[in-house]
Amino acid sequence: MRRLALALGLGALMAAGAAQATPVQEAMTAFGLIGTWASDCSQPPSERDEYTHYRIEPDGSVSMVYDSGPGLEPNRYRWDEAEIVAPDRIRMIGVFFGDNLEQDTLLDKRDGRIRVWRNVDSSGTVLVDQATFPSGGGPGWDEKCSD
């Protein structure tokens, strides 16, 4: 009987632990990232209006998928660390599955919209700096479409 009670108690603790959010999930939820973002939520995903989906995963991470519409392979990321470094900025560290390089990313949030402010991969390549691509232009501002 004691063994049964112990086994049930351990099972309940494990289930409760699995339901608790991890630090990356807590930070990204507090920042308001979880959900779907796009430059124009009234339009379907396309190369001109890429949708970004942030989702809490059972393994404790947060997944991010860039969806450019039908027929195009989405870009997939896994975020393992996140920290709100200012009321309008979050730092995220994770992996881009396209090349398996670590990504160190800063996102800005202004007036309910977000954009990439800085992104450097583990090879040292600066992909975005001060919201500008090395080749010119830069990531646009996205609005939240849904939770």
N, C-alpha and C positions, 0 to 999 in steps of 0.2 A: 504494500500500500504506500509506504514511504517513497519507494522508487517511482511509482506512478505519479505521485504528487510532485516529486522533484522533476521528473520528465515533463510534466505539464507546466510547471513553473518555468523551467528553462525554455520551453517552447514559446510560452507567452512573452518572456523577455526578449527572445530573438525576434519574434514578430513585431513587438513594440519598437525594437531597435531598427528594424528594417523600414518602419514607417517614418522614422525621424529624418528630417532634411539634413543634408550634409552642409558644411560651410559654403561650398560653391553654390549649392541650390538656394541656401538662405540669402546670400549676397545678391544673386541674380533675381530672385523673387522680390527682395526689398527694393532693388533698383527698378523693378517693373519690366524686366526683359522677357519673362516667360510669356509666350504667345507668338503671334504672327505679326510681322512688320513689313511695310512696303512703302515706296514713294507715293503710290496712289492705290489705296485699297479698293477703289471702285472699279479698277481694271483687273483682268486676270493676270497671273504670273506670265512674264515674257522676258526676253532679253533686255527690253527697255524698262521693265518694271519688275525687277527681281524681288521675290518674296523671301523673307528670312524667318524661319521657324525655330524658336527656342523651346526645348521640351525637357522636363525633368525626367531622368532615366532611373530605372531601378538599381543600377550599379552605383548610384551616388553622384554621377556626373550630370552635366547638362549637355544635350546634343543641340547642334545648330545645323540647319540645312538651308542652303541657298537654292531656291527653286526658280529657274528661268523659263519655266513653261514646258508644255508637252514636247516630247522628242529630244529634250536636252538632259544630259546627265547632271543631277544635282551635285553641288559641292557639299561635302559633309565634314563636320568638325565635332570634336568632343572636348568640352571644357571641364578641366579637373580642379582648377583654382580660380577664385574670383574675390576681389576686394573692392569695396567702394572707397575710392581714394579722395573723393570730394563729393559734395551733394550732386554735382552734375557730371561725374566721371567715375567709370568702373574699369578696373584692370582685370583682364582674364588671361589665363594661361591654359593652353590645351594643345590639341593635335589636329592638323588638317590631314584627312585620310588620303587626299590626292597624292601627296608626296611623303606622308608620315613625318613631316617636320613639325617641331613644336612651334606654336604661335604665341607671341606675347603682344596682347592687343589692349589698347585704350579706346573706350567708347565715350563719346560726349552725349549728353542729353540736355536739350533746350526746348522749352515750350512743348513738352510731351513728345518730342521727336528725337531720334538718335542718329548718329553717324560714327564711322570709324575715324578716330583722330590720329592713331598711330598703330602700326602693325609691323613687327620684326619677326622673322622666322629664325629657327635655331642655326641656320647656316650664316646668319648675320645680315641677310638681305633685308633691306628696309622696303616694305611693300607699300606703306602709307606713312607719311610724315606730315604732321599738322594738317590733316585732312586733304593731303595732296598726294597723288601718285607720282613716282619718279618721272614718268613720261608726260606728266601734265594732267590737268583735270583732277578729279577726286571723287570720293564716295559722296553720294547725295544724302540728304536727310530723309529718314523713313519715319512714318507714322504708325502707330499701333492699330492693327486691323481687328485683332481678337485676342482673347486670353487663351 
